Amino acid sequence: MRYRKVAVGGTFSFFHPGHRHLLKYALEVGETVIVGITSDEFASSLGKHHPIEPYEVRALRVLRYCLRKARVGQRVVVLPIDDAGGPASNDPSVEAIIATEETAIRAIDVSLKRTKLGLKPVVVEVVEHVLGVDGRPISSTKLWHSFTKSQRE
C-alpha cells in the first residue's frame, strides 16, 4: 500500500463500473479508505441531470462493494459529506485523494485549502474514466437517460 489513509468522494448514484473502478483503485493504494458520499441535501444542490437515490441506498452499495474488495486488516469508512472537501479538507492523516479526471480540480482545491489551514497538502491520484461501448466515459447521467429511453420505447 502506498498510503496509510486515502479519501475518495462522490454521489455514487446508480452504482456502475466507473464507481467500482475508482473504489478499487483507492483500495489498492490505501490502508484506510475514507469514502465520502454526498448527503441527500448536498447531492440535491449539485444540479445533477438525473434523480439521485437516497443516501442509505448509495452508502450501502458502496460499503458492500468495498468490504468485498478490502484486504485483511484494511479499514473502510463510509460517511456522508456536505461539501466538496469532506474529511480530506481537515483530517491531517489523509495523505491522498483519489479522483477522476473530472473531479481532479476539486481535489487540488482541497489540497490548497489544507495548506491554508496549516496542514500538509495531499497527493491527488487521478484515475482514468471507464469507457462505455460508445467510447465515452460511463456516468450515472448517461445510464439514467439510457434507462428512461428504453422505458419509453
Buried (B, 14 or more C-beta within 10 A) or exposed (E): EEBEBBBBBBBBBBBBEBBBBBBBBBBBBBBBBBBBBBBBEBBEEEEBEBEBBEBEEBBBBBBEBBEEBBEEEBEBBBEBBEEBBBBBBEBEEBBBBBBBEEBBEBBBBBBEBBEEEEBEEBBBBBBEBBEBEEEEBBBBEBBBEEEEEEEEE
